[in-house]
Amino acid sequence: MTDLITGGHRHARHTTALLRGVYLPRSMDAGGSAMTTYGIPLLVLATTNSAALTGIAFALEWIPRLAAFAVAGAMVDRYGATRVFRLASAARATMVLAAALALAQLSSGGTSTTITVMLLASGTGVLTEFSYIAAETAGGTASRDAGDRAHRVQSVLLGIDQIATLAGPALAGLLLQWAGATALLIVIAAFSLLAAVLTTRHHDKGDTAAPEPVLRGLRTGWSTLRSLPALGWLVTGLAVSNLATGLLQAAAPVIVVQQMGRSTADVGLIWSVAAIASLGAVATCRWAIDRFGLWPVGALCATIAASACLAVSLTHTYHAYLVLIAILMAAEGGMTVVLRTLRSHLVPAPVFGSTLALTVLLLLAPFPVAGVLVAAAPPALLGHAITACAVLQALGLGLTFTRLRTLPALHTGQRRKGPAV
């Protein structure tokens, strides 16, 4: 009995420590990050009224993130997750508050306003990546400390990220519409500041060996990817698909606000509804993969995604646009489950981290390209650009899953239940 009571008290203390030291900071950071990712392009459009600058801002958010991805990991390895997380969150709060003060004193649409929002897009993109990598590292440490309860820690962290993805875009759009740019930036700064204040010192536990140099790790990941043709084809197909997805995300403020005459809140609502649809698809696809296998589920999701994207390029009403985007993102979520399941089955554990880093870089690379496309294309031609990318997506996914049908990796052990990481 004494052991049970002691164990219960120990578990309660551990849960409280997780709540205060991991879950609360992660919640604040995830909220600020989601509002930043979807709110900054809306802010650029609202302050500059320029579709080209909105596309450039979207690219400026993603290009530094790709560059910071490997650097952030090295910094966390060297200085610890807590210090990097706290500094990145505090720096983002400072930058966003400085931008809020500057925009309050500048005339809307001027050169100084443009420079301010562009610097904000670039700077927050870098800092958001640093805080995310640090938060992921802290979550990994907490999972290892939890022992056989590790899956519970990860489920809570995933739930936090999902809730932020649901609420962040809608909140950003509502704040910008009803309270203005200053209120939006103050709320983002408040989330970031709370994340920095609430985080507590973790006992950062890493490997005793020195971290592998970034370039060497990417070369290792590339060699592994080349040795696994099924994974290579799937990553290639999803990267092509992400160009269309990224273009829709980058062009949404211009299409919905300028061409459809809707509000910034309506833009945020699109991505919140899409997140709900994606969550439902992820849950369904995990069951479907166990029952039917990877290839049938992946091929079905690819067909739905390509069809929805082609339909989006032809629609001219807001509600049809919202529904089709939700269907597209749900199908994308299903293909992501296929990718993660296949990756967890095929990639050897000693090179998993390197291969994961490379696949993430390849899958995110189309997003800044999408921003450049929105910046380069006149608003009247955005529909044609989306159609071209939708055709490219359909061809890419069709070729990918046709090729995957002849490879054994997506057909053997289809009922095996493995972790999707």
Buried (B, 14 or more C-beta within 10 A) or exposed (E): EEEEEEEEEEEEEBBEBBEEBBBBBBBBBBBBBBBBBBBBBBBBBBBBEBBBBBBBBBBBBBBBBBBBBBBBBBBBBEEBBBBBBBBBBBBBBBBBBBBBEBBEEBEEEEEEBBEBBBBBBBBBBBBBBBBBBBBBBBBBBBBEBBEEBBEEBBEBBEEBBBBBBBBBBBBBBBBBBEEBBBBBBBBBBBBBBBBBBBBEEBEBEBEEEEBBEBEEBBBBBBEBBEBBEBBBBBBBBBBBBBBBBBBBBBBBBBBBBBBBEBBBBBBBBBBBBBBBBBBBBBEBBBEBBBEBBBBBBBBBBBBBBBBBBBBBBEBEEBEEBBBBBBBBBBBBBBBBBBBBBBBBBBBEEEBBBBBBBBBBBBBBBBBBBBBBBBBEBEBEEBBEBBBBBBBBBBEBBBBBBEBBEEBEBBBEEBEEEEEBE
